[in-house]
Amino acid sequence: MILFHNHLLNRFMGTIRKEGIARRWIFNSLGIILIVLITLIITLSFVVQGYIYNMIRSTIYGRAGELNSIFPSYQNMTPQEFSTMARSYVENSSSKEIMETMVLNFSGNVVITSTGFPPDENQPMPDYQQALSSNQEEGEWIGNLLSGEKVMAVTRVIRSQKGSYLGAIRYVVSLEEADKQIASIIGALLLAGFLIIMFMIISGSYFIKSIVVPIQQIGATARQIAQGDFNARIENSSEDEIGQLCHTINDMAVELGAAERMKNDFISSVSHELRTPLTAIKGWAETMQEMGDTDPETFNKGMGVIIRESERLSGIVEELLDFSRMQSGRMTLTMDKIDILAELGEAVYMFTDRAASEGKTLVYEEPSMLSPVLGDINRLRQVFVNIIDNALKYTQSGGVIHISAGESDGYIRVIISDNGCGIPAEHLPNVKKKFYKANQTIRGSGIGLALADEIMALHCGSLEIESREGIGTSVTIIIPTIDPNTAKDTPPITGPHPKEERN
């Protein structure tokens, strides 16, 4: 049993040296329990000692109280008569087995004891001196005799009716057996406290192990994830707070892995998007350099390609800059009262020639009039351009892109729909997320929809997407109107990203 306890303590102390949680537990929980147990044991020890000593004291005082009935006429006695009667009282005492009774004469000398042995004249008797000076004529003393034995002594002084001193009766009880009983009780309390501590150590070590081991696994897995291993997972079999933390970290790893893949796809897409116009510009520039001005038709064609590709490259860079501003909260809006119908018509006109050249039909149902809106003219045009560009990219030759606009309930709704390839249902909830591309075969950076959605949110509007794979996609742009009666003189407002203002 002792070897088992030592082994357990060694393991526990090893855990304390290694684990911060175990160290905190030993100094907090176990330390408090240990202090409480020590305090409780000390308190109970004093209570037990006081209880047993009080029982002995009550027995002695009860015996001393019999003197009034045993010596009913002692007040009229002489000191000699008292000594004679006291001798008879001691010799016939029924308490010889539990206490020693002594008779002290008027001179303060012990004349007889119930043990029958001659008294030791050098024994201290503080209780006798106390009784002589006390108004109650009683004295009590707990101490050690010259032999080292611990005793409790009570002395009762006897006086005559005139107040003259006749003698005293002294009762002495050994406390050795009582102290042994107290020691055994304290030992039992200490053993109980030791068992409680051992139980706490055993249960605590298992409890700490159930926390420390999963946390070590969490730490190891988190380090793997931090190093780029997003396939790392924590094995978990519990559903408590630790289990929930494991599930959360596993879900985080999944999200980080998906974000990492989207980021890589984004870099690849942007690299391709940048490479294509740069390749065309470089190729035509080299051709024009070799050819010189000998062929004006080819020169003009090359210059046209360079200009178009440069504009395309500029658009890509500007989209990346806008996305960077959006991410950092630095996107600014110049808010003014604008005619959204004019901006929509201009965006449609921009793509008319492209749609015709790609063999696609662009149908625009232009309403007669729409209420003005408060917005950034360039940002709203950018939204229209991004959505129409996406519709053309994902629609095959011979397809139709339908654009319409209407107003109801204080909102303008611009609907851009196509009969292209559509978006699979599993991709639809993510298409407005940054870097996300449902179709990797189509050119694009994957941030156009995310940027358009953010711009509409800044205009207190929204971007809603409905799509069915193989049937087509419909994008609804919703923006609130302003009351023309209250906004006739609305000045332009230039301000930062609302998130930046809140910060």
C-alpha positions in Angstrom: 0.0 0.0 0.0 2.8 2.4 0.9 4.7 1.6 -2.3 1.5 2.2 -4.3 1.1 5.6 -2.6 4.7 6.5 -3.2 4.4 5.5 -6.9 1.3 7.5 -7.3 2.8 10.6 -5.6 5.9 10.3 -7.8 3.7 10.2 -10.9 1.6 13.1 -9.6 4.7 15.2 -8.8 6.1 14.5 -12.2 2.9 15.7 -13.7 3.1 18.9 -11.6 6.6 19.6 -12.8 5.6 19.2 -16.4 2.1 20.6 -16.7 1.0 24.1 -16.0 -2.6 23.0 -15.4 -1.6 20.4 -12.8 0.6 23.0 -11.1 -2.3 25.5 -10.9 -4.6 22.7 -9.7 -2.2 21.7 -6.9 -1.8 25.3 -5.7 -5.4 26.3 -6.1 -7.9 23.4 -5.5 -5.7 20.9 -3.7 -4.0 23.6 -1.7 -7.3 25.1 -0.5 -8.6 21.7 0.4 -5.4 20.9 2.3 -5.7 24.2 4.3 -9.4 23.5 5.0 -8.6 19.9 6.2 -5.7 21.1 8.4 -7.9 23.8 9.9 -10.8 21.3 10.4 -8.5 18.7 12.0 -7.0 21.2 14.4 -10.4 22.6 15.3 -11.8 19.1 15.9 -8.8 18.2 18.0 -9.4 21.1 20.3 -13.1 20.4 20.4 -12.5 16.7 21.3 -9.9 17.6 23.9 -12.2 20.2 25.4 -15.1 17.8 25.4 -13.2 15.0 27.2 -11.6 17.4 29.6 -15.0 19.0 30.4 -16.4 15.5 31.1 -13.5 14.9 33.6 -14.0 18.3 35.1 -17.7 17.8 35.5 -17.1 14.5 37.3 -14.6 16.1 39.7 -16.8 19.0 40.4 -19.7 16.7 40.9 -17.7 14.8 43.4 -16.7 18.0 45.2 -20.3 19.0 45.4 -21.0 16.1 47.6 -19.1 17.7 50.5 -22.1 19.8 51.6 -24.1 16.6 52.2 -21.2 14.5 53.6 -20.2 17.2 56.1 -23.5 18.8 57.0 -22.2 20.2 60.3 -18.6 20.9 59.3 -19.2 24.6 59.9 -19.3 24.0 63.7 -16.2 21.7 63.6 -12.8 22.3 64.9 -9.8 21.6 62.6 -9.1 18.3 64.4 -12.7 17.1 64.1 -12.7 18.0 60.4 -9.4 16.0 59.8 -10.9 13.0 61.5 -14.1 13.1 59.5 -12.2 13.8 56.3 -10.0 10.7 56.9 -13.1 8.6 57.1 -14.5 10.2 53.9 -11.3 9.4 52.0 -11.0 5.9 53.3 -14.6 5.1 52.3 -14.5 7.0 49.0 -16.2 5.1 46.1 -14.1 7.0 43.5 -10.7 5.5 44.4 -10.4 3.8 41.0 -10.9 6.9 38.9 -9.4 9.7 41.0 -7.1 10.4 43.9 -8.6 12.2 46.9 -6.4 14.1 49.3 -7.1 15.8 52.7 -5.1 18.9 53.6 -5.2 20.1 57.2 -5.3 23.7 58.5 -1.6 23.9 58.0 -1.8 23.1 54.3 -0.1 19.7 54.6 -1.5 16.5 53.0 -2.6 14.2 55.9 -4.1 11.3 53.9 -4.6 10.2 50.3 -7.0 7.6 48.8 -4.0 5.8 47.3 -2.6 4.9 50.7 0.9 6.0 49.7 2.6 8.8 51.6 2.3 12.1 49.6 5.2 13.9 48.0 5.6 17.1 49.9 7.4 18.7 46.8 4.5 18.1 44.4 3.2 21.5 43.1 -0.4 22.3 44.1 -1.3 25.6 42.2 -5.0 24.7 42.5 -4.7 24.7 46.4 -3.2 28.2 46.3 -5.9 29.4 43.9 -8.6 28.0 46.1 -7.3 29.8 49.2 -7.4 33.2 47.3 -10.6 32.6 45.4 -14.0 33.9 46.5 -15.6 30.6 45.4 -13.0 28.7 47.6 -12.2 26.4 44.6 -9.2 26.1 42.5 -8.3 24.1 39.3 -5.0 23.1 37.7 -4.0 21.1 34.7 -0.3 20.3 34.5 2.4 17.7 35.0 3.5 16.2 38.2 7.2 15.8 39.1 7.0 12.3 37.6 5.8 13.8 34.3 2.3 12.5 34.5 -0.3 15.0 33.3 -3.2 15.5 35.7 -6.2 17.6 36.4 -6.5 18.8 40.0 -9.4 20.5 41.8 -9.2 21.7 45.4 -12.2 22.7 47.7 -11.4 24.8 50.8 -13.5 24.1 53.9 -14.1 26.9 56.4 -16.1 27.0 59.6 -19.2 29.1 60.2 -17.0 31.9 61.6 -14.8 31.8 58.5 -11.8 30.2 60.0 -9.9 27.8 57.8 -10.4 24.1 58.7 -8.7 22.3 55.7 -9.2 21.3 52.1 -10.2 18.3 50.0 -8.2 17.9 46.8 -9.2 15.7 43.8 -6.6 14.6 41.3 -7.4 12.7 38.0 -4.7 11.4 35.6 -5.1 12.7 32.1 -2.9 10.0 30.5 -5.7 7.8 29.3 -7.8 10.8 28.2 -4.8 12.1 26.2 -4.4 8.6 24.6 -8.1 8.7 23.6 -7.6 12.2 22.2 -4.5 11.1 20.4 -6.3 8.1 18.9 -9.2 10.4 17.7 -6.7 12.9 16.2 -4.9 10.0 14.5 -8.2 8.9 13.1 -8.9 12.4 11.9 -5.4 12.6 10.3 -5.9 9.3 8.6 -9.3 10.4 7.3 -7.6 13.6 6.0 -4.8 11.6 4.4 -7.3 9.4 2.7 -9.2 12.4 1.5 -6.1 13.9 0.1 -5.1 10.7 -1.6 -8.6 10.4 -3.1 -8.3 14.0 -4.3 -4.9 13.3 -5.8 -6.1 10.1 -7.6 -9.3 11.6 -8.9 -7.6 14.9 -9.7 -4.8 13.2 -11.6 -7.3 11.3 -13.8 -9.3 14.5 -14.2 -6.2 16.5 -15.1 -5.1 13.8 -17.5 -8.5 14.0 -19.2 -7.8 17.7 -19.8 -4.1 17.8 -20.3 -3.9 15.0 -22.9 -6.6 16.5 -25.2 -5.0 19.9 -24.8 -1.6 18.5 -25.8 -3.3 16.9 -28.9 -5.0 20.3 -29.6 -1.6 22.1 -29.3 0.2 19.6 -31.6 -2.6 19.8 -34.2 -2.7 23.6 -33.9 1.1 23.6 -34.6 0.5 21.4 -37.7 -2.2 23.7 -38.9 0.0 26.8 -38.3 2.7 25.1 -40.4 0.3 24.8 -43.3 -1.0 21.2 -42.8 -4.7 21.9 -43.1 -5.5 18.2 -43.3 -4.5 17.7 -39.6 -7.5 16.7 -37.4 -8.0 16.1 -33.7 -9.4 12.8 -32.7 -12.2 13.4 -30.2 -14.7 11.2 -28.4 -16.2 13.5 -25.9 -18.9 16.1 -26.2 -17.9 18.4 -23.3 -16.2 21.8 -23.6 -12.9 20.1 -24.7 -14.8 18.1 -27.3 -16.5 21.3 -28.6 -13.1 22.9 -28.8 -11.8 20.0 -30.8 -14.8 20.2 -33.2 -14.2 24.0 -33.5 -10.5 23.5 -34.4 -11.3 20.8 -36.9 -13.9 23.0 -38.5 -11.3 25.9 -38.5 -8.8 23.6 -40.3 -11.5 22.8 -42.9 -12.2 26.5 -43.4 -8.5 27.4 -43.5 -7.9 24.6 -46.0 -10.7 25.8 -48.2 -9.5 29.4 -47.9 -6.0 28.3 -48.8 -7.2 26.5 -51.9 -9.3 29.5 -52.9 -6.3 31.8 -52.3 -4.1 29.6 -54.5 -6.8 29.4 -57.2 -7.1 33.2 -56.9 -3.4 33.7 -57.4 -3.4 31.3 -60.3 -6.4 33.0 -61.9 -5.0 36.5 -61.4 -1.7 35.3 -62.8 -3.4 34.0 -65.8 -5.5 37.1 -66.2 -2.5 39.3 -66.0 -0.4 37.1 -68.3 -2.9 37.0 -71.1 -3.0 40.8 -71.9 0.7 41.1 -71.2 1.5 38.3 -73.7 -0.7 40.0 -76.3 0.9 43.4 -75.6 4.4 42.0 -75.8 3.7 40.0 -78.9 2.2 42.9 -80.9 4.9 45.2 -79.6 7.6 42.9 -80.9 5.7 42.5 -84.2 5.4 46.2 -84.7 9.0 46.7 -83.8 10.2 44.2 -86.4 7.7 45.5 -89.0 8.2 49.2 -88.5 5.8 51.4 -90.3 5.8 49.5 -93.6 2.3 48.1 -93.1 0.0 50.7 -91.7 -3.0 48.3 -91.5 -1.1 45.8 -89.3 0.4 48.6 -87.3 -3.1 50.0 -86.5 -4.4 46.6 -85.7 -1.6 46.0 -83.3 -2.0 49.3 -81.6 -5.7 48.6 -81.2 -4.9 45.3 -79.5 -2.3 46.9 -77.2 -4.7 49.6 -76.2 -7.6 47.1 -75.5 -5.3 44.8 -73.6 -3.8 47.7 -71.6 -7.3 48.8 -70.7 -8.2 45.2 -69.7 -5.0 45.0 -67.6 -5.8 48.4 -66.0 -9.2 47.1 -65.2 -7.8 44.0 -63.5 -5.3 46.0 -61.5 -8.1 48.5 -60.4 -10.3 45.6 -59.4 -7.5 44.2 -57.2 -6.9 47.6 -55.7 -10.6 48.0 -54.9 -10.6 44.6 -53.3 -7.6 45.5 -51.2 -9.4 48.7 -50.1 -12.5 46.7 -49.3 -10.4 44.2 -47.2 -8.7 47.0 -45.3 -11.8 49.1 -44.8 -10.4 52.0 -46.9 -12.9 51.9 -49.7 -14.4 55.4 -50.2 -17.7 56.4 -51.7 -18.6 59.7 -53.3 -22.3 59.8 -52.6 -24.5 61.9 -54.9 -28.0 61.9 -56.3 -27.8 60.0 -59.6 -29.9 58.7 -62.4 -29.3 55.0 -62.1 -31.2 54.4 -65.4 -28.5 56.3 -67.3 -25.7 54.4 -65.7 -27.4 51.0 -66.4 -28.0 52.1 -70.0 -24.3 53.0 -70.4 -23.2 49.7 -69.0 -25.4 47.8 -71.4 -24.1 49.9 -74.3 -20.5 49.0 -73.3 -21.2 45.2 -73.9 -23.4 45.5 -76.9 -20.6 45.0 -79.5 -19.0 42.3 -77.4 -22.2 40.3 -77.2 -22.7 40.6 -80.9 -19.1 39.5 -81.6 -19.5 36.5 -79.4 -22.8 35.4 -81.0 -24.8 36.2 -77.9 -28.0 38.3 -77.6 -28.2 41.2 -75.1 -31.8 42.1 -74.5 -32.4 45.3 -72.5 -35.9 46.2 -71.4 -35.4 49.9 -70.6 -38.1 51.4 -68.3 -39.4 54.9 -69.1 -38.2 56.4 -65.8 -36.8 55.4 -62.4 -36.5 57.5 -59.2 -33.1 58.9 -58.3 -30.8 57.1 -55.9 -28.1 58.2 -53.5 -24.9 56.5 -54.5 -21.4 56.5 -56.0 -21.8 56.7 -59.7 -18.6 54.9 -60.5 -19.1 52.1 -58.0 -22.7 51.4 -59.1 -21.5 51.3 -62.7 -18.8 48.9 -61.6 -21.5 46.6 -60.2 -23.5 46.6 -63.4 -20.3 46.0 -65.5 -19.2 43.1 -63.3 -22.6 41.3 -63.4 -23.1 41.8 -67.1 -19.5 40.6 -67.8 -20.1 37.5 -65.7 -23.3 36.8 -67.6 -21.5 37.0 -70.9 -18.6 34.8 -69.7 -20.8 32.0 -68.5 -23.2 32.0 -71.5 -22.4 30.0 -74.5 -22.6 31.3 -78.1 -26.3 31.7 -79.1 -27.4 32.4 -75.5 -29.4 35.3 -74.3 -28.7 37.8 -71.6 -31.8 39.6 -70.4 -31.6 42.9 -68.5 -34.6 44.7 -66.9 -35.3 47.3 -64.2 -38.2 48.2 -62.1 -39.3 50.1 -59.0 -41.5 49.2 -56.1 -41.8 49.9 -52.4 -39.1 52.4 -52.4 -36.5 50.1 -54.0 -35.1 49.8 -57.6 -34.5 46.3 -58.7 -32.2 45.6 -61.7 -32.4 42.0 -62.9 -29.7 40.5 -65.1 -30.4 36.9 -66.1 -28.9 34.5 -68.6 -29.5 31.0 -69.9 -25.9 30.0 -69.5 -24.3 27.0 -67.6 -25.8 28.0 -64.2 -24.2 27.5 -60.8 -24.3 24.1 -59.1 -26.4 24.1 -55.9 -23.4 23.2 -53.7 -21.5 26.3 -55.0 -24.3 28.8 -54.8 -24.0 29.8 -51.1 -20.3 30.6 -51.6 -20.2 32.5 -54.9 -20.1 35.9 -53.1 -17.2 34.9 -51.0 -13.7 36.3 -51.8 -11.5 34.2 -54.1 -14.4 31.7 -54.7 -14.9 30.4 -58.3 -17.5 27.8 -59.0 -16.0 27.2 -62.5 -12.3 27.2 -62.8 -12.3 26.9 -66.6 -13.7 30.4 -67.1 -11.3 33.4 -66.8 -11.7 35.7 -63.9 -10.2 36.5 -60.5 -13.0 35.3 -58.3 -13.4 38.6 -56.5 -15.9 40.4 -58.8 -19.0 39.2 -57.1 -17.5 39.7 -53.6 -16.6 43.3 -54.6 -20.1 43.9 -56.1 -21.8 42.5 -53.0 -19.7 44.8 -50.7 -20.5 47.9 -52.9 -24.2 47.2 -52.7 -23.9 46.7 -48.9 -22.3 50.1 -48.7 -25.3 51.6 -50.6 -27.7 49.9 -48.1 -28.8 47.6 -50.9 -28.2 44.0 -51.7 -27.2 41.5 -54.3 -29.3 38.4 -54.7 -28.4 35.4 -56.9 -30.6 32.6 -58.1 -29.3 29.9 -60.3 -30.0 26.4 -61.6 -27.2 24.3 -63.1 -27.7 23.9 -66.9 -30.6 26.4 -67.0 -29.1 29.8 -66.1 -28.5 32.4 -63.5 -30.5 35.5 -62.4 -28.8 38.3 -60.4 -31.0 40.9 -58.7 -29.4 44.2 -57.7 -31.5 46.0 -55.1 -30.9 49.7 -54.1 -33.1 52.1 -52.2 -34.5 55.2 -53.8 -34.5 58.7 -52.4 -37.5 61.0 -52.1 -37.1 63.6 -54.8 -39.1 66.1 -52.8 -36.6 66.0 -49.9 -33.4 65.4 -51.8 -33.5 68.1 -54.5 -30.4 69.8 -53.2 -28.6 66.8 -51.8 -24.9 67.7 -51.9 -22.2 65.1 -52.8 -20.9 63.1 -49.8 -17.4 61.8 -49.8 -16.5 59.4 -47.0 -14.6 56.3 -46.0 -15.8 52.8 -45.8 -18.5 52.7 -43.1 -16.6 50.0 -41.2 -13.7 52.4 -40.9 -16.0 55.1 -39.5 -17.3 52.8 -36.9 -13.9 51.9 -35.8 
